[in-house]
Amino acid sequence: MNKTGWVWQLAQLAMVLLLTATPVWAAMGVVQLPAQRGAPEVTVFYPAAGQNQTLERAGLRVAALPDAPALAGNGRLIVFSHGSGSTPWAYADLAQQLVAAGFVVVAPTHPYDHRGNNDQAGPESWKTRPAEVSQAIDVLARTPRFAKQLRLDRVGMYGLSVPVATPH
């Protein structure tokens, strides 16, 4: 094989790898949006440029870049509902894997049923979770840094404990 043929094959291989590769972003941005208009506080994990820092959140070490500018990603949103007595931060590693695939992940902190406040843990708080999930989506739809890059016609949902029934 001559030198030109080898270079051409290498260029073709590089193009195939480039076109089929899953995009991976360098950092996971994170921002907490305060409770607003009756919606709970939400934590947003998203693709960002830069290098992650080690953060301490809810007694956990999390690799993320706080308040970083958001990158476009794949335009898709996944809502994550934590289990009773937990926190979105306990699942930052899962969020990081989803962000690496280009997703934005929003996680509402369920009022009165989270790590800092279990006053209404259990069946009473579970009744409000579908509304809290919808409100979290609405918060992102009203937040300019995310609204213009998300396609909200199809949203993924993931939950633990009883929240797995939330979408029903």
Secondary structure, DSSP 8 states (H G I E B T S, - for coil): --HHHHHHHHHHHHHHHHHHS----SEEEEEEE--BTTB--EEEEEEESS--EEEEETTEEEEEEET--B--TTS-EEEEE--TT--GGGGHHHHHHHHHTT-EEEEE--TTSBTTB-TTTTHHHHTTHHHHHHHHHHHHHH-HHHHTT--TTS-EEEE-SGGGGTT-
